[in-house]
Amino acid sequence: MTGTLFIIVPAYNEEKALTTLLPDLKRTLGEAGFAYHILAVNDGSSDQTSQLLKSLAAGIRVTELRHEVNQGYGASLKTGFLWVLAHARPGDVAVSLDGDTTHEPRYIPPMVARLDEGYDIVTASYDMTGGQATGVPFGRRIASRYVNLLFKLVSPWKGVSTYTNGFRAYRLEILQEVHHRYSDHLITDSGFPGGTELFLKACASGARCAEYPFHLHYENRCADSKIRIFDTITRYLRLLTQTAKWR
């Protein structure tokens, strides 16, 4: 790619994780030769996330996008993607990844390389051949497997087997198409399914999709998970009922 790589990192009380993740992003993207801009969406954190981001800003190109109160993962993604849409140019790429160090930056260069093959979206998948997940609680792993199965049955798309993982790379042009269709309602679910909502709307907007195998290191989390399993599954099922109107 020849444009700028925008990295969207939702962060809610991830101060400890960001001290590792942001320098790792800088090193990985610098070694790959990318022009990059990190967008840390501080989702009403009560720890020292904001102060940390200010201290790192001099050495790492990072901008803090701040919610005064906690709004949720999907709301944070929406803030990040709308910022990208307002500032990016054709040829740029946006990558979303979790701020808890479970998504390693080393996968970003090969994901971008897959975009260069002609795809509009590349999803990191631990379920495909070559991928794996370690440290994931049994209940969450089962829930994820069955939610993905339901989406594959109800809303199948070519090249898509993973719907719920938030580690994705998007061409700016497909994001612009989604924004054209849905305006600022490109994400309406403020919770974890918000990332899947954007992805499905992009698929329905004609995106060419691919996946790349990665190792999800759930054991690397620096804090307790923010996911409430029952609420999240309920939100995914509600999202599932909306997919037909986007096709």
Secondary structure per residue as TSV (DSSP state, phi and psi in degrees):
chain	resnum	aa	ss	phi	psi
A	1	M	-	360.0	152.8
A	2	T	-	-113.0	-8.1
A	3	G	S	-91.9	-157.4
A	4	T	E	-97.5	142.2
A	5	L	E	-101.1	114.3
A	6	F	E	-97.1	126.2
A	7	I	E	-109.4	117.0
A	8	I	E	-99.5	119.8
A	9	V	E	-123.7	98.5
A	10	P	E	-66.3	135.6
A	11	A	E	-141.0	116.8
A	12	Y	S	-126.0	103.8
A	13	N	S	56.1	49.8
A	14	E	-	-113.7	31.1
A	15	E	H	-52.3	-48.7
A	16	K	H	-64.1	-43.3
A	17	A	H	-66.4	-38.5
A	18	L	H	-66.6	-27.0
A	19	T	H	-64.8	-23.5
A	20	T	H	-94.9	-45.2
A	21	L	H	-65.6	-46.9
A	22	L	H	-65.1	-46.0
A	23	P	H	-62.3	-33.8
A	24	D	H	-66.1	-41.1
A	25	L	H	-61.0	-46.3
A	26	K	H	-58.6	-45.9
A	27	R	H	-65.3	-47.7
A	28	T	H	-64.9	-46.7
A	29	L	H	-71.7	-34.3
A	30	G	H	-65.9	-43.0
A	31	E	H	-65.2	-30.7
A	32	A	H	-80.8	-8.9
A	33	G	T	80.6	20.0
A	34	F	-	-82.1	141.3
A	35	A	E	-80.8	124.4
A	36	Y	E	-136.6	160.6
A	37	H	E	-146.8	116.1
A	38	I	E	-89.9	130.5
A	39	L	E	-113.1	104.5
A	40	A	E	-93.0	113.6
A	41	V	E	-92.6	99.8
A	42	N	E	-79.1	103.8
A	43	D	E	-90.6	63.7
A	44	G	S	68.8	34.0
A	45	S	-	-62.1	144.7
A	46	S	S	-104.3	0.0
A	47	D	S	-93.3	-154.5
A	48	Q	S	-97.2	26.0
A	49	T	H	-55.9	-47.2
A	50	S	H	-62.3	-44.8
A	51	Q	H	-64.3	-38.8
A	52	L	H	-61.5	-45.4
A	53	L	H	-62.7	-38.9
A	54	K	H	-64.0	-39.1
A	55	S	H	-70.8	-27.6
A	56	L	H	-89.1	-15.2
A	57	A	T	-59.9	-30.3
A	58	A	T	-68.1	-33.9
A	59	G	T	-103.5	-14.9
A	60	I	S	-129.9	133.2
A	61	R	-	-74.6	90.9
A	62	V	E	-132.9	136.2
A	63	T	E	-116.3	132.2
A	64	E	E	-89.9	125.1
A	65	L	E	-108.2	118.1
A	66	R	E	-114.1	131.0
A	67	H	E	-98.1	128.0
A	68	E	S	-67.6	-31.5
A	69	V	S	-126.6	156.1
A	70	N	-	-64.9	126.2
A	71	Q	-	-115.3	-19.2
A	72	G	-	115.9	162.3
A	73	Y	H	-61.5	-47.0
A	74	G	H	-63.2	-39.3
A	75	A	H	-64.4	-35.8
A	76	S	H	-67.5	-42.6
A	77	L	H	-60.3	-43.3
A	78	K	H	-59.0	-45.3
A	79	T	H	-58.5	-44.3
A	80	G	H	-66.7	-46.3
A	81	F	H	-68.9	-37.0
A	82	L	H	-65.4	-35.6
A	83	W	H	-63.1	-45.0
A	84	V	H	-60.1	-46.8
A	85	L	H	-61.1	-30.1
A	86	A	H	-81.5	-19.5
A	87	H	H	-121.2	-21.1
A	88	A	-	-81.8	169.8
A	89	R	-	-126.2	160.7
A	90	P	T	-52.5	137.2
A	91	G	T	97.9	-12.3
A	92	D	-	-80.3	164.0
A	93	V	E	-132.9	142.0
A	94	A	E	-116.4	131.8
A	95	V	E	-119.0	130.9
A	96	S	E	-107.4	136.5
A	97	L	-	-150.7	155.5
A	98	D	-	-70.6	150.5
A	99	G	T	-91.9	15.3
A	100	D	T	-105.6	11.4
A	101	T	S	73.2	10.3
A	102	T	S	-81.0	-18.3
A	103	H	S	-108.3	108.4
A	104	E	-	-79.7	132.6
A	105	P	G	-59.7	-21.3
A	106	R	G	-62.0	-16.3
A	107	Y	G	-84.3	-12.6
A	108	I	H	-64.5	-48.5
A	109	P	H	-56.1	-45.8
A	110	P	H	-69.4	-27.7
A	111	M	H	-67.5	-42.0
A	112	V	H	-65.1	-36.4
A	113	A	H	-61.8	-34.6
A	114	R	H	-68.1	-35.6
A	115	L	H	-59.7	-38.6
A	116	D	T	-66.0	-14.7
A	117	E	T	-80.8	-5.5
A	118	G	T	118.0	4.7
A	119	Y	-	-88.4	159.0
A	120	D	S	-98.7	-29.5
A	121	I	E	-138.4	137.6
A	122	V	E	-127.3	124.6
A	123	T	E	-105.5	133.0
A	124	A	E	-76.1	129.2
A	125	S	E	-128.3	128.9
A	126	Y	S	-94.0	-5.3
A	127	D	S	-92.9	-17.7
A	128	M	S	-80.0	169.3
A	129	T	T	-57.4	128.2
A	130	G	T	96.5	-13.5
A	131	G	-	-97.5	162.5
A	132	Q	E	-160.4	163.3
A	133	A	E	-134.5	135.9
A	134	T	E	-127.7	144.1
A	135	G	S	82.2	4.5
A	136	V	-	-79.8	126.7
A	137	P	-	-56.1	144.4
A	138	F	H	-56.2	-45.8
A	139	G	H	-61.7	-40.7
A	140	R	H	-69.4	-38.7
A	141	R	H	-63.3	-43.2
A	142	I	H	-65.3	-44.3
A	143	A	H	-60.2	-44.0
A	144	S	H	-62.5	-42.3
A	145	R	H	-62.0	-44.0
A	146	Y	H	-76.8	-32.8
A	147	V	H	-64.4	-43.6
A	148	N	H	-62.6	-38.6
A	149	L	H	-63.1	-42.5
A	150	L	H	-62.5	-42.3
A	151	F	H	-65.4	-37.6
A	152	K	H	-64.9	-34.0
A	153	L	H	-76.3	-41.6
A	154	V	H	-87.8	-36.3
A	155	S	S	-134.5	66.9
A	156	P	-	-75.0	140.3
A	157	W	-	-135.8	144.5
A	158	K	T	-60.1	131.2
A	159	G	T	81.2	8.1
A	160	V	-	-119.1	123.4
A	161	S	-	-127.1	-19.5
A	162	T	-	-113.2	118.0
A	163	Y	-	-107.6	-26.2
A	164	T	S	-102.3	-7.2
A	165	N	-	-82.0	133.2
A	166	G	-	-90.1	6.9
A	167	F	-	-90.7	97.7
A	168	R	E	-140.8	153.5
A	169	A	E	-117.9	131.2
A	170	Y	E	-123.0	135.5
A	171	R	E	-69.4	143.1
A	172	L	H	-59.0	-37.2
A	173	E	H	-61.4	-36.6
A	174	I	H	-73.1	-34.0
A	175	L	H	-64.7	-38.2
A	176	Q	H	-64.4	-37.7
A	177	E	H	-65.6	-42.2
A	178	V	H	-63.1	-42.3
A	179	H	H	-64.4	-37.0
A	180	H	H	-62.6	-39.3
A	181	R	H	-77.4	-39.2
A	182	Y	H	-116.7	1.2
A	183	S	G	53.7	-138.3
A	184	D	G	-80.5	6.9
A	185	H	G	-96.2	26.9
A	186	L	S	-63.5	-26.1
A	187	I	-	-133.3	121.0
A	188	T	-	-111.5	-22.2
A	189	D	-	-84.7	119.3
A	190	S	-	-78.6	-10.7
A	191	G	S	-92.1	-162.5
A	192	F	T	-63.0	-30.8
A	193	P	T	-67.4	-7.8
A	194	G	H	-57.5	-36.7
A	195	G	H	-65.8	-38.5
A	196	T	H	-67.6	-36.7
A	197	E	H	-59.3	-49.1
A	198	L	H	-59.5	-43.9
A	199	F	H	-59.9	-46.3
A	200	L	H	-66.0	-38.0
A	201	K	H	-65.8	-34.4
A	202	A	H	-68.6	-40.9
A	203	C	H	-59.1	-44.8
A	204	A	H	-68.2	-17.4
A	205	S	T	-91.9	8.0
A	206	G	T	100.2	14.1
A	207	A	-	-64.4	139.2
A	208	R	-	-92.2	121.2
A	209	C	E	-112.9	146.0
A	210	A	E	-143.1	168.5
A	211	E	E	-130.7	158.1
A	212	Y	E	-136.0	132.5
A	213	P	E	-71.6	138.9
A	214	F	-	-145.6	166.2
A	215	H	E	-103.2	112.7
A	216	L	E	-82.0	115.9
A	217	H	E	-100.2	78.4
A	218	Y	G	-66.0	-26.2
A	219	E	G	-69.6	-11.6
A	220	N	G	-82.8	-2.7
A	221	R	-	-56.3	138.6
A	222	C	S	-97.2	-3.4
A	223	A	S	-150.0	169.1
A	224	D	-	-65.3	149.2
A	225	S	-	-63.8	142.6
A	226	K	-	-90.0	-4.1
A	227	I	-	-76.0	127.9
A	228	R	-	-100.6	107.3
A	229	I	H	-55.5	-51.1
A	230	F	H	-62.4	-46.3
A	231	D	H	-62.3	-41.5
A	232	T	H	-66.3	-43.2
A	233	I	H	-62.6	-41.5
A	234	T	H	-59.3	-42.5
A	235	R	H	-65.5	-40.0
A	236	Y	H	-64.0	-41.1
A	237	L	H	-65.5	-37.6
A	238	R	H	-64.7	-40.6
A	239	L	H	-62.8	-38.6
A	240	L	H	-58.9	-35.5
A	241	T	T	-72.8	-13.9
A	242	Q	T	-95.6	-11.3
A	243	T	G	-65.0	-32.3
A	244	A	G	-61.3	-33.6
A	245	K	G	-75.4	-11.1
A	246	W	G	-93.3	-14.0
A	247	R	-	-75.7	360.0
